[in-house]
Amino acid sequence: MAMDTIQPNARVVLDYSLRDDEGHLLDASDAKGGEPIVYIHGYGMLVPGLEAALVGLRVGAEKKVTVPPEEGFGDRDEELVLEVDREDFPDPANVALGDELVAESPEGDEAVLRVVEIKGDTIVVDANHPLAGVTLHYAVKVREVREATHEEVLEAAGEFDAAGYDDGGEGGADAPEPPLVQLRPKKSQKN
């Protein structure tokens, strides 16, 4: 029997718009350069609050979903706003507000940092997601639902594991953070 509702292991295509509390458009599938969301349901490819709200929807269904920060990109953590010596940047002379860099630990873990303030020889960076602390307002329309292929499920499961969602209980809030040892420019890409 064909899969006709959103459920685990469904490959889903969604048209969407995303707004903040003030109604400002943050992203949309029909925006310039926009694309529909294509994901495998159940593998953390969407923010948790949105993914949970989509269960059971069929092709053609439209839904408005409000996602609080704790079910979206999390609350802002002021401990993730850091001061870094300008000389630690890949191109110290050309650091600008809004620049994004990737900090990499010795273990290969990466964090995206945004330059939010320049204080002479000290640069303030923010490792919070740009939408941390923001209530998200999605309007979605289900364009396509089908059973994911075996290969699509394996790829989604691999990405889920690589993102650290299934670390077997290791790590967590009490685990020491590895030092960030290398900064490099962030390659621009659409998420």
N, C-alpha and C positions, 0 to 999 in steps of 0.2 A: 504494500500500500504506500502511496506517495505521501511524503511529509508535506502538510499544508499549513501548519502552524509553527510559530517560533518556539523551539524547544531545544534541549541539548543536542549538539551535533548538527544543527540546521545551519546551512549557509544562507545568510540574509543580506539583502541589499535594501538600504534605507535612503530615502530622500529626507533631508533634515534642515532645520535652522536652529541656531543656538543663540540665545539672548541672555543678558544679565538681568539683575533686578530692576535696573532703570529702563529696560527695554532696548538697550543698545545691541545691535546685531554683532555677534562675535565671530560667527562662521555660518556658512550655509552651503549646501550641495549645489545650489544654483548661482552662487557668487562667482565672480570672475576667477577662473582657475579652480573652482570648487568641483568636488566629485561626490557621488553618493558614498555612504559608508558601506563597506563590504566586510563582513566578519563571520566567524564561526561561533555560534552561540554556546556559551558555557566555558569559555577559555580566557575570560578577563580581557578581551580585546576592546571592551567599552568600559566606561566608568560603571561601577557596580550598581548605582541607583538607576541608571538608564537600562542596563541589561536586564535587571530584575523586572522592570516595568513593561518590557516587551514580550514576556512569556505569554504564549497563547494567541498572539495577534496573527492575522491572516493577511495574504496579499490584498492590497487596497485599503487596509485599515489605516486610520489616522489617529494619532494620539498626542496630547500635550503632556509632558512629563517635567515635573519640578524636582531637581536633584539638589539636596542640601550639600554643603561642602564635605561633610564626613562621608557621604556616599558618592562624591565626585572626585575632586583632586585634593581633598583633605583641607584641614585648616592651615592657615599660614603659621609657620614656625619661625619666630624671629631669630632663633639660634642658627638658622640657615642663611642669615645675612652676615657676611663675613668681610673683614678687611684683609686685603692681600697686598703685598709689596708690588709696586709697579714692575720691578725687575723680574718678577716671577711669571710675567705674561710673555707669550711668544713674540710679540712685537711691541715692546714697552713704550716706544715713542708714539705709537698710533692707536692707543686705547681710546675708545669713544663710548659715550653713553649708549646703552642699548646693545652693545656688542654681546654676542653669545659665544661662550667657550665651553669646552668639555674638559672636566677634571677627571683624571683617571688614577685609580689606586693601583698599588703593586699587584693586586689580584685581578685587575682588569675591570673592576666595577667603574661605571661612569656616572657622572652627574653633570647636568647642564647648568651653567652659571651665567647670569645676565649682569652686565655692568649697570649699576643703578646710581653710582655717585663717584666722582673723581675728586680726590683730596690731595693734589700734588703727587707725592711719591706713594700714596696709598690709594688703592682702588677698592670700592665697596661693591661686592657681588652678592647676588641673591640666588640661592639654589632652590627656592620654592618654585613650584610650577606657576606659570603666570595666572592660572585660574584657581590657585589655592585660596581658600576662604571665600570663594564666590558661589552663590546659589545659581545653579544652571537651569535655564528654561528651554527645554527642547520641544520642538514641534516636529514630529516624524510622520512619514508615510511609508508603509511597507511596499516596496516595489517587487520584491522577489523572495521566495522561500523555497528551498529544496534541501534534500538530505545532502550533507557534505560528503565528498568522496573520501575514501580511506586516506589518500595523500593529503587532502586539506585538513583532516582531523589530526594527522600526525604532525603536520606543520604547525597548526594552532597549539597543540599540546607541547611541542618543542619550544615555541615562543613563550608559553605559559611558564614552563620550567626555567627557561633562560632568564625570565624576568624576576625569578626568585619567589614566585607565589607558592611554590611547593618545595620549601627548603627542609622538610622533614622535622620542623621544630627547632632547627639550629638557627642561630642568629637571633633576631628579635630585638626588642627595645633595649635589653641589657647587654647586647653584644657590642664590643668596642668597635668604633668606626675606624677603618683603616685610614692612614694618612693619604691625603690627595697629593700626588707627587708630580703630576704632569698636567700642564694646561696646553690645550691646542684649540685652534679655531673650530667652531662648529660648522660642519658642512650643512648648507641649507637644504632642507627637504620638507616636503608636505607630510604631515602626520595623519 
